[in-house]
Amino acid sequence: MFNKPISFKAAQFTESVIREMTRLAMEHNAINLSQGFPDFAAPEILKKAAAEAIFADVNQYAITWGAKSFRDALVYKTKKFLGIEVDPEREITVSCGSTEAMIDVLLAVINPGDEVIVFEPFYENYGPDAIISGATPRYVQLRRPDWSFDENELAAAFNNNTKAIIINTPNNPTGKVFSRDELQIIADLCQKWDVLAITDEIYEHIIYDSAKHVSPITLDGMRERTIVVNGMSKTYSVTGWRVGYILAPPGITGAIRKMHDFVTVGAPAPLQEAGAIALRLPDTYYADLAAHYQQRRD
Ligand SMILES: Cc1ncc(COP(=O)(O)O)c(C=O)c1O
């Protein structure tokens, strides 16, 4: 029998509560409210594009940091929704979902002793991500009724060891959409303390009522210190395809690409080709998606 301990890092967290609940829900035929995946079909045009890519033999490794067609489509989508130009050669990394994206980013920027601010409650992956990357998490509470934060509490969490703050907007699990004013407070602190904003924007298009998604990268002075993590999972109803992406300044992208390369080599090649079509869908697609979710919520 092998008697030495498993990795101390692995011993510090449990397997995913969300995914374990999904397995149990399937086993017991229960209604599964734990894992965020659509229970309706993915768009026909995407499924066709994926099948066509496979039959066209797009079956080998894509470029490690992302198929050219998908990165070009990301340039288009980023310009359209965020109003900024990103360089597909130096600022984009395509990953296996935003889950891989987040850990790649932390592995690329964290050194021993670095602190990362995390709003609580948070999407469960950020906890293990901090442990794996060696970051020390500092939690700041989001409070009812609007899940806002106390400005002083947030300011007190910043110090010389702070490397990054993780912002998830729209937020899982609270549904909170950070306002421009709140993001400005965060942006000012990031600039004061020379801190990166790592933003998980996976729910950018699943938004209710009159809420508006504001990406922190669009705030003055934040372009060069924001790393956007996003993916196809929720917006295009393809959580199993595992295609995500990272937008980051060139110097940081270099480090992220190295982590990504040695973690997964690359995201699924034919699904990136389908993704290139998805990212160019017309505005009506996003309006219909939001309306569909709103109707289901109501
Ligand atoms: C906030 C948040 N980020 C990331 C993910 C994972 O996304 P992906 O499928 O792109 O890995 C989820 C999935 O539920 C999520 O809720």
The ligand as a MOL file (V3000), in Angstrom:
LIG
                    3D

  0  0  0     0  0            999 V3000
M  V30 BEGIN CTAB
M  V30 COUNTS 16 16 0 0 0
M  V30 BEGIN ATOM
M  V30 1 C -19.5180 32.3110 -12.8020 0
M  V30 2 C -19.1300 31.1460 -13.6240 0
M  V30 3 N -17.9330 31.1340 -14.2230 0
M  V30 4 C -17.5370 30.1080 -14.9760 0
M  V30 5 C -18.3510 28.9990 -15.1550 0
M  V30 6 C -17.8420 27.8490 -15.9860 0
M  V30 7 O -17.9080 28.1380 -17.3190 0
M  V30 8 P -17.2250 27.2390 -18.4770 0
M  V30 9 O -18.2500 26.2610 -18.9130 0
M  V30 10 O -16.8790 28.2370 -19.5390 0
M  V30 11 O -16.0260 26.5910 -17.9000 0
M  V30 12 C -19.6100 28.9570 -14.5620 0
M  V30 13 C -20.4750 27.7820 -14.7340 0
M  V30 14 O -21.4820 27.6210 -14.0910 0
M  V30 15 C -20.0040 30.0600 -13.7870 0
M  V30 16 O -21.1820 30.0700 -13.1710 0
M  V30 END ATOM
M  V30 BEGIN BOND
M  V30 1 1 1 2
M  V30 2 1 2 3
M  V30 3 2 2 15
M  V30 4 2 3 4
M  V30 5 1 4 5
M  V30 6 1 5 6
M  V30 7 2 5 12
M  V30 8 1 6 7
M  V30 9 1 7 8
M  V30 10 2 8 9
M  V30 11 1 8 10
M  V30 12 1 8 11
M  V30 13 1 12 13
M  V30 14 1 12 15
M  V30 15 2 13 14
M  V30 16 1 15 16
M  V30 END BOND
M  V30 END CTAB
M  END
